[in-house]
Amino acid sequence: MKKLFQQTASHLKKSTARETKVTLYPASCVMLEGSGLALARIGGRKVLVEAAKTEGDLSADFQGRVTTATGLAVKQCDLCHAHADALRRALTWTAPISLRDRQTTIGCGDRLGRATPGHIRAVRQFGVAPVLAQQSIRELNLTGRSYQNVVDDVTFLVFQEGYQDGFGADGDHLKTLADINVAVDAGMAMITLDLSETMLAAAENWDAARIEAAFAELPQAEQTRVLAAYADRSFDVEGATIAIPALEAKRCAVMYLKAMDFALEVYRLLQKRRGNAFDLEISIDETKAPTLPAHHLFIIKELLHRHITVSSLAPRFIGEFQKAVDYAGDLAEFERQFAVHCGIARNHGNYKVSIHSGSDKLSAYPVIGKYTRHRVHVKTAGTSWLEAVRTVADCAPSVYRDVHRKALAFFPEALKYYHVTPKLDNIPALDSVKDADLPALMDQADARQVLHVTYGGILRDPTIGPRFFAALDAGEDRYYEYLERHFVRHLTALGLPAAK
């Protein structure tokens, strides 16, 4: 095999313009039946390369231009959807799978389709299972990508790294059956069901009379069942007592029962589409008020009543989990409540507690690692984008300066999509920052938040977007190094042991 790929690399260099750099990614080199397959970069473009002794030995599944030399035929194939599909058929480890049985998982959202190698290099050091293809509808709309783009990009990069330990793909914060079907069509093996539009969060603040009236409108059988199961009952969870007064039981019914029925509809859809090879996460974190332990308990008991198996559940925790910055709030109170949430999860199916906006919350990570006992799913996305911005600042300062200006100009628009509270006056004036100091802006909290949420305006800018990608691709190895360092820091803070 080694000789074949050495010959292939030599052939590519000879058949390419002298000034064009040719790189064959060594971890991608695999043998198929009668041919070898690898990923290569030729100049600024990545391609699949298939090589065999004769053209007749090349696979019909990969289409492209064939060049020949003595005893060698080499085919260059575009990185397109058809070839991603062919790759997943030929090498099943390049397709997403369910990670339901994995202890620790981390969501590695990648808005650019470039970050996967850095993510893989970090998780390999800890034996953590990565969800490498993770995007929300909001992110897709802002970047102009599709779920199929997201899965295909990850497939090629998993192949580039030769990563065969399994990875997930998450259709994040989905709210409708139509969007879920699109994600499943693309191969997403995980669905994060956002119940914010089917639950009645406003009832959290209703007075007793209004709760009583709304509860009385529920079917009589449901009223009877809810009162028998929860009203004026106390539940012991690993030494913590969770009391649910009758009024609170009624409040939970008013807030959540409709959402629980929708969750069942989604669960049945996923079973029909994927059998048991899927992960369902329930998200109730998109609310203004923290999820009380009593409410978490009610929700999981109602899911179990409907025979719904969840891989993870994301409550809204006390304190601020804002994008791109550390946890803000009373860490002692967070620890007290978080311990109860983890106990509920352990005692009701041992699903993972899911931490949304989980990147950069390093002060909370020791608590998260301790009480989950590493049975946890941590979601990240924007933090990988910020490491891309850091790379561009390092490798192409003039491009970064345009990115920075665009971010400040687009920030008011970005606030329509994201809740962040940076103080713009704290961001150093761009003209006062030397080129060598530009990457350090990614360590300044206010700049981080502005750049975190303005990616849509930056990437869709017809002048800045292409220059950004060109600079990032030129600094590919640096980007992987930054990502690996950043994620190792996160996984270490969780207290995870090194992989054996």
C-alpha positions as CSV (number, residue, x, y, z in Angstrom):
1,M,0.0,0.0,0.0
2,K,2.8,2.4,0.9
3,K,4.4,2.0,-2.4
4,L,1.2,2.7,-4.3
5,F,0.6,5.9,-2.5
6,Q,4.2,7.0,-2.9
7,Q,3.8,6.5,-6.7
8,T,0.5,8.3,-6.6
9,A,2.0,11.4,-4.9
10,S,4.9,11.4,-7.3
11,H,2.5,11.1,-10.3
12,L,0.3,14.0,-9.0
13,K,3.3,16.3,-8.6
14,K,4.6,15.4,-12.1
15,S,1.2,16.0,-13.7
16,T,0.6,19.3,-11.9
17,A,2.2,22.7,-12.6
18,R,5.5,23.0,-10.9
19,E,4.5,25.9,-8.7
20,T,1.4,24.1,-7.4
21,K,1.8,22.4,-4.0
22,V,0.5,18.9,-3.8
23,T,-0.2,17.2,-0.4
24,L,-1.5,13.7,0.1
25,Y,-3.0,13.3,3.6
26,P,-1.3,10.2,4.9
27,A,-4.0,9.2,7.4
28,S,-6.5,9.0,4.6
29,C,-4.7,6.4,2.5
30,V,-6.8,3.2,2.4
31,M,-7.1,0.2,0.1
32,L,-10.3,-0.7,-1.6
33,E,-10.9,-3.7,-3.7
34,G,-8.3,-3.4,-6.5
35,S,-7.4,0.3,-5.9
36,G,-6.2,2.8,-3.3
37,L,-8.1,5.9,-2.1
38,A,-6.8,9.0,-0.4
39,L,-7.6,12.7,0.1
40,A,-5.2,15.2,-1.5
41,R,-4.8,19.0,-1.6
42,I,-3.7,20.2,-5.0
43,G,-3.1,23.9,-4.8
44,G,-6.1,25.4,-3.1
45,R,-8.4,22.5,-3.8
46,K,-9.0,19.2,-2.1
47,V,-9.8,16.1,-4.1
48,L,-10.3,12.4,-3.7
49,V,-7.6,10.5,-5.4
50,E,-8.0,6.9,-6.5
51,A,-5.1,4.9,-7.8
52,A,-4.6,1.5,-9.3
53,K,-2.3,-0.4,-11.6
54,T,-4.7,-0.1,-14.6
55,E,-7.6,2.2,-15.4
56,G,-9.9,-0.9,-15.4
57,D,-9.2,-1.5,-11.7
58,L,-10.6,2.0,-10.7
59,S,-14.0,2.1,-9.1
60,A,-17.0,3.3,-11.1
61,D,-18.4,4.9,-7.9
62,F,-15.9,7.7,-8.1
63,Q,-16.0,9.8,-11.3
64,G,-13.2,12.1,-12.4
65,R,-10.3,12.8,-14.7
66,V,-7.8,9.9,-15.2
67,T,-4.2,10.3,-15.9
68,T,-1.8,7.3,-16.5
69,A,1.9,6.5,-16.2
70,T,3.7,3.2,-16.5
71,G,1.9,0.8,-14.3
72,L,-0.3,3.4,-12.7
73,A,-3.7,5.0,-13.3
74,V,-4.8,8.0,-11.1
75,K,-8.2,9.5,-10.9
76,Q,-9.0,12.9,-9.4
77,C,-12.5,13.3,-8.1
78,D,-14.3,16.4,-6.8
79,L,-15.6,16.5,-3.2
80,C,-19.3,16.4,-4.1
81,H,-22.4,14.8,-2.6
82,A,-22.3,11.8,-4.9
83,H,-18.7,11.1,-3.9
84,A,-19.5,11.6,-0.2
85,D,-22.3,9.0,-0.6
86,A,-19.9,6.6,-2.4
87,L,-17.3,7.1,0.4
88,R,-19.9,6.3,3.1
89,R,-20.9,3.1,1.2
90,A,-17.3,2.0,0.7
91,L,-16.0,3.0,4.2
92,T,-18.9,2.9,6.7
93,W,-16.8,4.6,9.4
94,T,-17.2,7.9,7.4
95,A,-21.0,7.9,8.1
96,P,-22.6,9.3,11.3
97,I,-23.9,6.8,13.9
98,S,-25.9,6.9,17.1
99,L,-23.8,7.6,20.2
100,R,-26.4,6.5,22.7
101,D,-24.1,4.0,24.3
102,R,-21.1,6.4,24.6
103,Q,-20.4,7.8,28.0
104,T,-19.1,11.2,27.2
105,T,-19.9,13.1,24.0
106,I,-19.1,16.6,22.7
107,G,-20.8,18.5,20.1
108,C,-18.3,20.1,17.7
109,G,-20.4,22.5,15.6
110,D,-18.5,23.6,12.6
111,R,-20.0,26.6,10.7
112,L,-17.3,26.4,8.0
113,G,-16.9,22.8,7.1
114,R,-13.2,23.0,8.0
115,A,-12.8,22.2,11.7
116,T,-13.2,18.4,11.9
117,P,-9.5,17.4,11.9
118,G,-8.8,19.7,14.9
119,H,-11.7,18.2,16.8
120,I,-10.6,14.7,16.1
121,R,-7.1,15.3,17.2
122,A,-8.4,16.6,20.5
123,V,-11.0,13.9,21.3
124,R,-8.6,11.1,20.4
125,Q,-6.5,12.1,23.4
126,F,-9.5,11.5,25.8
127,G,-11.5,8.7,24.2
128,V,-14.5,11.1,23.9
129,A,-17.1,10.5,21.2
130,P,-17.5,13.6,19.0
131,V,-20.7,14.9,17.3
132,L,-18.8,16.3,14.4
133,A,-21.7,17.4,12.2
134,Q,-23.8,19.7,14.3
135,Q,-25.7,22.7,13.1
136,S,-29.0,24.5,13.8
137,I,-31.4,25.9,11.2
138,R,-30.3,29.4,12.4
139,E,-26.7,28.6,11.5
140,L,-27.6,27.1,8.2
141,N,-29.6,30.2,7.2
142,L,-26.8,32.5,8.2
143,T,-24.1,30.6,6.4
144,G,-26.1,29.5,3.4
145,R,-25.3,25.8,3.9
146,S,-27.6,22.8,4.1
147,Y,-27.7,19.7,6.3
148,Q,-26.4,17.7,3.4
149,N,-23.4,20.1,3.1
150,V,-22.7,19.7,6.8
151,V,-22.7,15.9,6.7
152,D,-20.7,15.6,3.5
153,D,-18.0,18.0,4.6
154,V,-17.5,16.0,7.8
155,T,-17.5,12.7,5.8
156,F,-14.5,13.9,3.7
157,L,-12.6,15.3,6.8
158,V,-13.2,12.1,8.8
159,F,-11.7,10.3,5.8
160,Q,-8.8,12.8,5.8
161,E,-8.0,11.9,9.4
162,G,-8.6,8.2,9.0
163,Y,-10.9,8.4,12.1
164,Q,-12.7,5.1,12.6
165,D,-14.0,5.4,16.2
166,G,-17.5,6.7,15.3
167,F,-19.0,10.1,15.3
168,G,-22.4,11.7,15.5
169,A,-24.4,14.2,13.5
170,D,-26.9,16.5,15.2
171,G,-29.8,18.4,13.7
172,D,-29.6,21.0,16.4
173,H,-32.6,22.9,17.9
174,L,-35.2,21.6,15.5
175,K,-38.8,22.5,16.1
176,T,-40.8,21.0,13.2
177,L,-41.4,17.6,11.6
178,A,-40.4,19.1,8.2
179,D,-37.0,20.3,9.4
180,I,-36.4,17.0,11.2
181,N,-37.2,15.0,8.0
182,V,-34.7,17.2,6.1
183,A,-32.0,16.5,8.7
184,V,-32.7,12.8,8.7
185,D,-32.6,12.7,4.9
186,A,-29.1,14.1,5.2
187,G,-28.0,11.4,7.5
188,M,-28.3,13.2,10.8
189,A,-28.3,10.4,13.5
190,M,-29.1,12.8,16.3
191,I,-32.0,15.2,16.6
192,T,-32.1,17.9,19.3
193,L,-35.8,18.6,19.7
194,D,-36.3,22.2,20.8
195,L,-39.7,22.3,22.7
196,S,-39.7,26.1,23.2
197,E,-42.5,26.7,20.8
198,T,-44.7,23.7,21.9
199,M,-44.3,24.2,25.7
200,L,-46.2,27.0,27.4
201,A,-43.3,28.7,29.2
202,A,-45.3,31.8,30.1
203,A,-47.3,29.7,32.6
204,E,-44.2,29.7,34.8
205,N,-45.4,33.1,36.0
206,W,-49.2,32.6,36.0
207,D,-51.1,33.1,39.3
208,A,-52.9,30.2,40.9
209,A,-56.3,31.1,39.4
210,R,-55.0,31.1,35.9
211,I,-53.2,27.8,36.4
212,E,-56.4,26.2,37.9
213,A,-58.4,27.4,34.9
214,A,-56.0,26.1,32.3
215,F,-55.6,22.8,34.1
216,A,-59.4,22.4,34.2
217,E,-59.4,22.6,30.3
218,L,-57.2,19.4,30.0
219,P,-59.0,16.1,29.4
220,Q,-60.4,14.7,32.6
221,A,-58.4,11.5,32.4
222,E,-55.2,13.5,32.1
223,Q,-56.1,15.7,35.1
224,T,-56.7,12.6,37.2
225,R,-53.5,10.9,36.1
226,V,-51.3,14.0,36.7
227,L,-52.8,14.6,40.2
228,A,-52.3,10.9,41.2
229,A,-48.7,10.8,39.9
230,Y,-47.4,14.1,41.2
231,A,-49.7,16.3,43.4
232,D,-48.4,16.8,46.9
233,R,-45.9,14.1,46.5
234,S,-42.2,14.1,47.3
235,F,-39.5,12.2,45.4
236,D,-36.1,11.2,46.8
237,V,-33.3,11.6,44.3
238,E,-29.9,10.5,45.7
239,G,-30.7,12.1,49.0
240,A,-32.3,15.2,47.7
241,T,-36.1,15.6,48.2
242,I,-38.1,17.1,45.3
243,A,-41.5,18.1,46.5
244,I,-44.3,18.8,44.0
245,P,-47.2,20.7,45.6
246,A,-50.6,20.2,43.8
247,L,-50.5,23.7,42.2
248,E,-47.0,23.0,40.8
249,A,-48.1,19.7,39.4
250,K,-50.9,21.5,37.6
251,R,-48.5,24.2,36.4
252,C,-46.2,21.5,35.0
253,A,-49.1,19.9,33.2
254,V,-50.2,23.2,31.7
255,M,-46.6,24.0,30.6
256,Y,-45.4,20.7,29.3
257,L,-48.1,18.1,28.3
258,K,-48.6,19.4,24.8
259,A,-44.8,19.4,24.3
260,M,-44.6,15.9,25.6
261,D,-47.2,14.7,23.1
262,F,-45.2,16.4,20.3
263,A,-42.0,14.7,21.5
264,L,-43.8,11.4,21.1
265,E,-44.7,12.3,17.6
266,V,-41.1,13.1,16.8
267,Y,-39.9,9.9,18.5
268,R,-42.2,7.7,16.4
269,L,-41.0,9.5,13.3
270,L,-37.4,8.8,14.2
271,Q,-38.2,5.1,14.9
272,K,-39.9,4.9,11.5
273,R,-37.0,6.5,9.7
274,R,-34.0,5.0,11.5
275,G,-35.2,2.1,13.7
276,N,-33.3,2.4,17.0
277,A,-30.2,3.9,15.4
278,F,-30.7,7.5,16.5
279,D,-30.2,9.8,19.4
280,L,-33.0,12.1,20.6
281,E,-32.1,15.0,22.8
282,I,-34.9,17.0,24.5
283,S,-34.1,20.7,24.8
284,I,-35.9,22.9,27.3
285,D,-33.1,25.4,27.7
286,E,-34.5,28.2,25.4
287,T,-36.5,29.8,28.2
288,K,-36.0,32.9,30.3
289,A,-36.3,31.0,33.7
290,P,-34.0,28.2,34.9
291,T,-35.6,24.7,34.8
292,L,-36.5,23.8,38.4
293,P,-35.6,20.3,39.4
294,A,-39.3,19.5,40.0
295,H,-40.0,20.5,36.4
296,H,-37.1,18.4,35.1
297,L,-38.4,15.4,37.0
298,F,-42.0,16.0,35.7
299,I,-40.7,16.1,32.1
300,I,-38.6,12.9,32.2
301,K,-41.4,11.0,34.0
302,E,-43.8,12.1,31.3
303,L,-41.4,11.1,28.5
304,L,-41.0,7.7,30.2
305,H,-44.8,7.4,30.5
306,R,-44.9,7.7,26.7
307,H,-42.1,5.1,26.4
308,I,-39.7,7.7,24.9
309,T,-36.0,6.9,25.2
310,V,-33.8,10.0,25.3
311,S,-30.1,10.0,24.9
312,S,-29.8,13.4,26.5
313,L,-31.8,16.3,28.0
314,A,-30.9,20.0,28.2
315,P,-32.4,21.9,31.1
316,R,-32.0,25.7,31.4
317,F,-29.5,26.1,34.3
318,I,-29.3,28.9,36.8
319,G,-26.8,31.6,35.8
320,E,-25.7,32.9,32.4
321,F,-24.5,30.5,29.7
322,Q,-23.8,33.3,27.2
323,K,-22.0,32.6,23.9
324,A,-18.2,32.6,23.8
325,V,-17.5,33.5,27.4
326,D,-17.2,31.8,30.8
327,Y,-20.1,31.0,33.1
328,A,-21.6,34.0,34.9
329,G,-23.5,33.5,38.1
330,D,-23.4,32.0,41.6
331,L,-21.3,28.9,41.1
332,A,-22.2,27.5,44.5
333,E,-25.9,27.7,43.7
334,F,-25.3,26.3,40.2
335,E,-23.5,23.3,41.8
336,R,-26.3,22.7,44.3
337,Q,-29.0,22.6,41.6
338,F,-26.8,20.9,39.0
339,A,-26.2,18.0,41.4
340,V,-30.0,17.4,41.6
341,H,-30.4,17.6,37.8
342,C,-27.7,14.9,37.4
343,G,-29.3,12.7,40.0
344,I,-32.6,12.9,38.2
345,A,-30.9,11.8,34.9
346,R,-29.1,8.9,36.6
347,N,-32.2,7.6,38.2
348,H,-34.5,7.9,35.2
349,G,-32.7,6.1,32.4
350,N,-29.2,7.3,32.9
351,Y,-29.4,9.7,30.0
352,K,-26.8,12.4,29.5
353,V,-27.3,15.9,30.9
354,S,-26.7,18.2,28.0
355,I,-24.9,21.5,28.4
356,H,-25.8,24.0,25.7
357,S,-23.6,27.0,24.9
358,G,-21.1,24.8,26.6
359,S,-17.8,26.1,25.2
360,D,-15.6,28.4,27.3
361,K,-17.6,27.8,30.6
362,L,-14.3,26.6,32.1
363,S,-15.1,27.7,35.7
364,A,-18.2,25.5,35.7
365,Y,-16.5,22.5,34.0
366,P,-15.1,20.9,37.2
367,V,-18.7,20.9,38.7
368,I,-20.1,19.5,35.4
369,G,-17.5,16.8,35.3
370,K,-17.9,15.8,39.0
371,Y,-21.7,15.5,39.2
372,T,-22.3,14.0,35.7
373,R,-19.5,11.5,36.4
374,H,-18.7,12.3,32.8
375,R,-22.1,11.0,31.6
376,V,-22.6,14.2,29.7
377,H,-23.0,15.9,26.4
378,V,-21.4,19.3,25.9
379,K,-22.5,21.4,22.9
380,T,-20.1,23.8,21.3
381,A,-20.2,25.6,17.9
382,G,-19.1,29.2,17.9
383,T,-15.9,28.5,19.7
384,S,-14.5,26.7,16.6
385,W,-15.5,29.6,14.4
386,L,-13.6,31.9,16.8
387,E,-10.5,29.7,16.4
388,A,-10.8,30.1,12.7
389,V,-11.0,33.9,13.2
390,R,-7.9,33.6,15.4
391,T,-6.1,31.7,12.6
392,V,-7.0,34.4,10.0
393,A,-5.8,37.1,12.4
394,D,-2.5,35.3,12.8
395,C,-2.0,34.3,9.1
396,A,-3.6,37.2,7.2
397,P,-3.9,40.4,9.4
398,S,-5.3,42.6,6.6
399,V,-8.1,40.1,6.1
400,Y,-8.8,40.0,9.8
401,R,-9.0,43.8,10.0
402,D,-11.8,43.7,7.4
403,V,-13.5,40.9,9.3
404,H,-13.4,42.9,12.5
405,R,-14.9,46.0,10.9
406,K,-17.6,44.0,9.3
407,A,-18.4,42.3,12.7
408,L,-18.9,45.7,14.4
409,A,-21.1,46.9,11.5
410,F,-23.2,43.8,11.5
411,F,-23.6,43.4,15.2
412,P,-26.9,45.2,15.6
413,E,-28.4,42.8,13.0
414,A,-26.9,39.8,14.8
415,L,-28.7,40.7,18.0
416,K,-31.9,39.6,16.3
417,Y,-30.6,36.1,16.4
418,Y,-28.5,35.9,19.6
419,H,-28.6,37.1,23.2
420,V,-25.2,38.4,24.1
421,T,-24.2,41.5,26.2
422,P,-20.7,42.6,25.2
423,K,-19.6,46.1,26.1
424,L,-18.4,47.5,22.8
425,D,-16.4,50.2,24.5
426,N,-14.1,47.6,26.0
427,I,-13.0,46.3,22.6
428,P,-9.7,48.0,21.7
429,A,-9.8,50.4,18.7
430,L,-8.6,48.3,15.8
431,D,-6.2,50.9,14.5
432,S,-4.4,50.8,17.8
433,V,-3.7,47.1,17.7
434,K,-0.5,45.9,16.0
435,D,-0.7,43.0,13.6
436,A,1.1,40.7,16.0
437,D,-1.5,41.4,18.7
438,L,-4.6,40.8,16.6
439,P,-5.0,37.1,17.5
440,A,-5.1,38.1,21.2
441,L,-8.5,39.8,20.5
442,M,-9.9,36.3,20.6
443,D,-9.1,36.3,24.3
444,Q,-11.0,39.5,25.0
445,A,-14.5,38.7,26.2
446,D,-16.3,41.5,24.5
447,A,-14.6,41.0,21.1
448,R,-15.2,37.3,21.3
449,Q,-18.9,37.8,21.7
450,V,-19.2,40.3,18.9
451,L,-17.2,38.1,16.5
452,H,-19.1,35.0,17.7
453,V,-22.5,36.1,16.6
454,T,-21.6,38.1,13.4
455,Y,-20.4,35.2,11.4
456,G,-23.4,35.3,9.0
457,G,-22.7,38.8,7.9
458,I,-19.0,38.1,7.5
459,L,-19.3,34.9,5.5
460,R,-22.0,36.2,3.2
461,D,-20.1,39.4,2.4
462,P,-19.1,38.9,-1.3
463,T,-15.7,40.5,-0.8
464,I,-14.8,39.4,2.7
465,G,-16.2,35.8,2.7
466,P,-14.0,34.4,-0.1
467,R,-10.9,36.1,1.3
468,F,-11.6,34.7,4.7
469,F,-11.8,31.1,3.4
470,A,-8.7,31.6,1.3
471,A,-6.7,32.8,4.3
472,L,-8.1,30.0,6.5
473,D,-7.2,27.3,3.9
474,A,-3.7,28.7,3.6
475,G,-3.4,28.4,7.4
476,E,-5.0,25.0,7.6
477,D,-2.4,23.4,9.8
478,R,-2.4,26.4,12.2
479,Y,-6.1,26.1,12.4
480,Y,-6.0,22.5,13.4
481,E,-3.3,23.3,16.0
482,Y,-5.5,26.1,17.5
483,L,-8.5,23.8,17.6
484,E,-6.7,20.9,19.2
485,R,-5.2,23.1,21.9
486,H,-8.6,24.8,22.6
487,F,-10.6,21.5,22.9
488,V,-7.9,19.8,24.9
489,R,-8.2,22.6,27.4
490,H,-12.0,22.1,27.6
491,L,-11.8,18.3,28.0
492,T,-9.1,18.6,30.6
493,A,-11.2,21.0,32.6
494,L,-14.0,18.5,32.7
495,G,-11.6,16.1,34.5
496,L,-11.6,13.5,31.8
497,P,-8.8,10.9,31.9
498,A,-6.4,10.6,29.0
499,A,-7.3,7.8,26.5
500,K,-5.6,4.5,27.2
